[in-house]
Amino acid sequence: MLTKVKKQKVIKDVALHATDTGSPEVQIAVLSKKIDELTKHLKKNAKDNHSRRGLIGMVADRRKHLKYLEKNAPKRAEAIMKKVGLK
């Protein structure tokens, strides 16, 4: 589970301005953190299919945000992928 403090730290690291919570970069970073934590959970609980379904949805959502960013701002997309650790 992504706590409020962890989420705020992730947002602070990639935010474009002080009140930024909805930019693609922030959404990609938050989703990546959630995906990492859920992956750890699923390694311990292999039969948790409900969480697995949520994980697949998050990965698809992150992929959509990345596609949008690559299409509209390739340099920003490259920067966020490096920052989050996708490349």
N, C-alpha and C positions, 0 to 999 in steps of 0.2 A: 504494500500500500504506500502510495506517495503522500507523505505528510505535507502539511501546509508549509512548514519551514523549508523542506527540501525543494518543494515546488517554487517557492519564492526565490531560492538561491539559483535554481536553474533559469528562471525568468530573468533575474538580475544579470546573469552572465551573458545572455544573448539579446536582451532587449535593445531596440533601436533608440528609444527615448524613455524618460522616467515612468510614464504611465502605460507603456506598451505591454499588452497582454494578448493581443489578437493577431499579431503579424505572423506570417508563415514561419519565420525563424523560431519564434517563441513556441508555436504549436508543434513544430517538428522536434524541438528540444524536449519539451514536456512529454510528448508521446514516446520519444526515445528512452527517456528515463523510466516511464511507466513500463515500456516493453522490457527493459533490462530487469526491472524488479519482478515482473510477472514471469519472465523466463527462469529466474532463480527459483521462484515458487514452484514452477512446473517441473523443474529438475528433481525437487523433493517429493512432489505429489503428481506422479505421472498419470494417474487416472482421473485427474480433475478436468473433465472435458468441458465443463461450463467456463472455466477460466481460459482454457485453450481457445474456445470460440471467441472470447473477448480479445485475446491476444491477436488472433487472426484479423479481427476487425480493426484493431489499433495499427497493425502493420499496413493494412490496406489504406487506412486514413493517412498515415504518414507518407505512404507512397504517392497519394493524390496531392498532398501539400508539396512534396518534392517536385513532382511533375509540373505543377503550377509555377513554382519558383524557378525551375529550370527554363521554362518557356518564357517567362516575363523578365527574369533577372538572373542570368546564368552565373554572374560573378558572386552574387549573394548566395546562390544555391551551392556553389563550390565551397564558399567560406563556411556555411553552416554544416555542410557534410564533414568538413575537416574538424570543425569545433566539436561536433557531436560524436565523431569517430565512425562515420559510415564509409569513409574512404581512407 
